[in-house]
Amino acid sequence: MQEEEESQQAVEEQERNTCRIQLYCHHPKRGRVDLPFKLHKEVTLRQAVSMAYEQIGDLSDIGVPLSRRWLVKYNEVYDSVKCSWDHRMGETVNYIFDGVKSSYKFDLLLEIIPEGQTFQVYSSLNAKIFMVDVDAREYHSPVSIRMPFSSSVQDLKLSMKSTMNIAEDPDHIHLVTIRNSNELHRLTQKERSLRSEGFQRAEKVYATVFASSDENKFLSLCKPRLYDLIDLIENLDKAKQIVKQRKLQSSSLYAKSKTVEGSLKARLLSQKWK
């Protein structure tokens, strides 16, 4: 009996000292991976990186060494990195996470650093790039690019070239964002910072490549079709969000009706046996 009590106390002590947080990873083969992650509060961030690397699994099998991984503070909703902890690798997660809590207002991302590149210090923004093919009237799945707010429009284009394997000159890449008034806004001044262009922590950017660097040709031959496609894509996205919201409301109402039904049954049964 005493051994059982001691064992139970040890389990409870372990629970009190365990941080529970959601871990994400943009896996090169499996896509986005997310799983619950448990850490003893005295584990250092450096040790946590190794544990996350092992828990995701198979990264070494596809040629991603531990040296090209690190953990960053992540917002899953906006797919954005809040900050990095590169200078805190020797600190405990208890100190970094501000204690053991029942839930945290942030997640963890085990980030992969491409070979030959260095770890990027955040705070940063996450630009979700939608590449639009005007001639084919289609767009590709978005690609996320994280950059400091101080980066210029030209820096973003250069990052897109390397990340998205764009062969054309940066001057042939045209970028469009959507302002709060739903106004389409072209990023035409390449030296302006992304902060001065009004970028938020999570920013949607539409891009297209036009063969000519002649502005007048772009305005007459490409811009009207590009803007029409962006409007179409945005309207489709809004329609999807409405459908998703209605499904959630429907499932919520169904769950509520089943709860009420269960309560009525219980009440009737209790009256029956009185």
N, C-alpha and C positions, 0 to 999 in steps of 0.2 A: 504494500500500500504506500509506504514511504517512498519507494523507488518510483512509483507511478507519479506521485505528487512532485518529486524532484524533476522527473522527466517533463511533466507538464509545465513546471516553472521555467525550465530551460527553454522550452518551445516558446512560451510567452515572452521571455526575455529576448529571444532571437527575433520575434515578431516586432517588438518595440524598437529594435535597433536596425530594422530593415527598411530601406527606401524603395518604394514601388513607383515606377515611372514607365511610360511608353517609349519604346525604342523603335526608330525608323531607320531605313537604309534604302537608298536607290541602287538596287542590286543590278550589276551589268547584265545578268542573264534572266533573273526572275522578276525584274521590275521592282516596284515599291514593296518593301517588306516591312511589316510592323508586328511587334510582339511585346508582351509585358516583360519588364526587365526588373529584376530584384538585385539590390546591392546592400551589403552591410554598410552602415554609416561610416565606419572607419576605413573603408576602401579608398585609396587615392584615385584621382582622376586617371592617372597613368594606368593603374590596375584595371579601372573600369573600361578603358579602351580595349585592353586585352580580353576582358570578359565578354564585352559586346561583340568583338571580332569572332570569338569562339561560338557565341550563342547564335549569331547570324548563320554561321556554318558555310562551308565550301568556298570561301573567298580565296583561301590559299590554293585550292584546286584550280581556280581560273586565273591564277597569276596575279592576285592582288595581295601583296605582302602587308604585314601589320604596320610597317613603317610608313605606308601611304594611307593610313586611317587615323581619324581623330574624332572626338565627340564634341558637338557644338549644341548650344541652346537653340531649340527649334520650335516653330509654330506650325503645326500640321495643317491647320485650317487654311492658312495663307501660303503654305509651302515656303516659308521664309526663315532664315537664320537670324535669331535675335542678337547673338553675340558668340564669340569664341572664348575659350578659356586657355589659350596657348601658354600663358604665363602662370597658370595655376595647376600644372600637371602633378605637382607633389602634394597638393592639398587634398583633404578628405572630401568626399561627396557630402558629408554632413555639413561641412562648412560652406561648400559651394552652393548646395541646394537650400541652405538656411534651415537645416534641421530635418528630422523625419516627420513627414506629414501624411495624412490620409490620401491627399491628392495634390498635384502640382499644377500650376498655371502655365506650364511649358512642357515640352517633350524633349527627347534626345534624338539627335541624328548622327549616325555613324557615317561620316562623310568620306568618300573616296577621292583622293587627290590624284589626278592623271599623272602618269610617269613623266618626269622632267619638269613638272610644275612644283611650286612651293605652296605651303599652307597659307591661306589668305586670312588675314585678321579682320574680323567683323566687329562693329555693327555694319550692316549692309542692307541693301534692298534685293528683292528677288524679282527679276524681270522675266515674265513668262512670254516667250516669243512665239507668235503664230505666223509662220511663213505662208504667204498667200501666193498662189500661182494664178495670175490674172488671166492668162491665155486659156488655161485648163479649167478655170472657174472652180478652184478647189483650194483647200488649205490643209496643211500637215499638222500632226499632233504637236502640241506646244513643247518647247524646250526651255527649261529653266536656266537662267544665267544669273549668278549672284555677283554683285559688284558694290563697292563703296559708293555712298551718295555723292562723293566728290568726283567720281568718274565723269568724263565728258561723253557727249553723244558719239564722238569718234571712237572713244575707248569701247563703248558698247558695240559699235559696228565691228571693230577689230576682234573683240571677244567672240562675236557671232561667227565671224569668218573661221576662226580656229575651232570653235566648239561645234559648229554646224557644217563644217567642211564646205564653205561657200568659196568658190573659185574667183568670183567677180571682184572687182575693185570696190573698196568701201563707198566710193562716190556713187556707185550704182545701186547701193542698198538704200531703200527709202523706208523710213520708220514713221508709224502713226500711233498716237495714244488717244485715249478717250478721257476727256475732262469731266468734271462733276456735272456739268450741264448737258452731258452726252454729246458734246461737240467734238468732232474729229480734229485732231491737232497734229500737224506734221512737224517732225524734228528736223529742221533745215539748218540750224546753226550748230555745226559740229564741235565747236569749242565750248559751248555752254555745258555746264554741269547738269547731271541728272536731277540734282536737288533743285536747281533753278528752273528746270523744266517741269517741276511739280510732281516728280516721281514720289510715290508712296512706298512703304516697306514692301508691299506686294503690288506690282504694276503689270498690267496686260499691255503688250506691245504687238502691233501688227507690222509685218515687214514684207516687202516684195523686192525683187531684183528687176531693174529695167536696163536694157542693154546700152542705152545712150545716156551720156552725162548731160545732154542738152535739157535744161529745165523746161523750156517751152514745149519740147516734144513730150516730156513726161506729163505736163499739165494737160495737154490735148489728147494724148493717146493712152495714157495709163491711169492717171489720177481718178477720172470719173468712174472707170470700171472697178478700180481698187476700192473706192469709197462705197460703191453699190454692194460689193461683195462683203465688206466689213459690216454694213448695215444688215445684210442678210444673215451673216454669222451671228451677230449680236441678237437679232430677233429670234433666231433658232435657239440660242442659249437661254434667252428669257423664257421661251416656251417650255424648254426642258425643265427649268427651275420651277415653273408653275405646276407642271405635271408632277414633279418630285414632291413639291409642297403638299399638293392635294393627296398624294399617296400616303404621305406621313400623317396628314390630318385624318384620312380614312382609317389607317391602321390604329391611330390613337383612339378614335371613336369606337372602333371595333373592340379594342382592349377594354375600354371603359364600359361598353355594353356587356362584355363577358363578366366583368367584375360585379356589375349591378345584378346580372343574372345569377351569379354565384351567391351573392348576398341574399337574394330573394329565396333561392332554393334552401339555403341554410336556415333562414327564418321560418319557412314553411315546415321544414323537417323538425325544427325545435318545437313548433306549435303542435305538430302531429303527435309528438311523444310526450307532451305535457299531460 
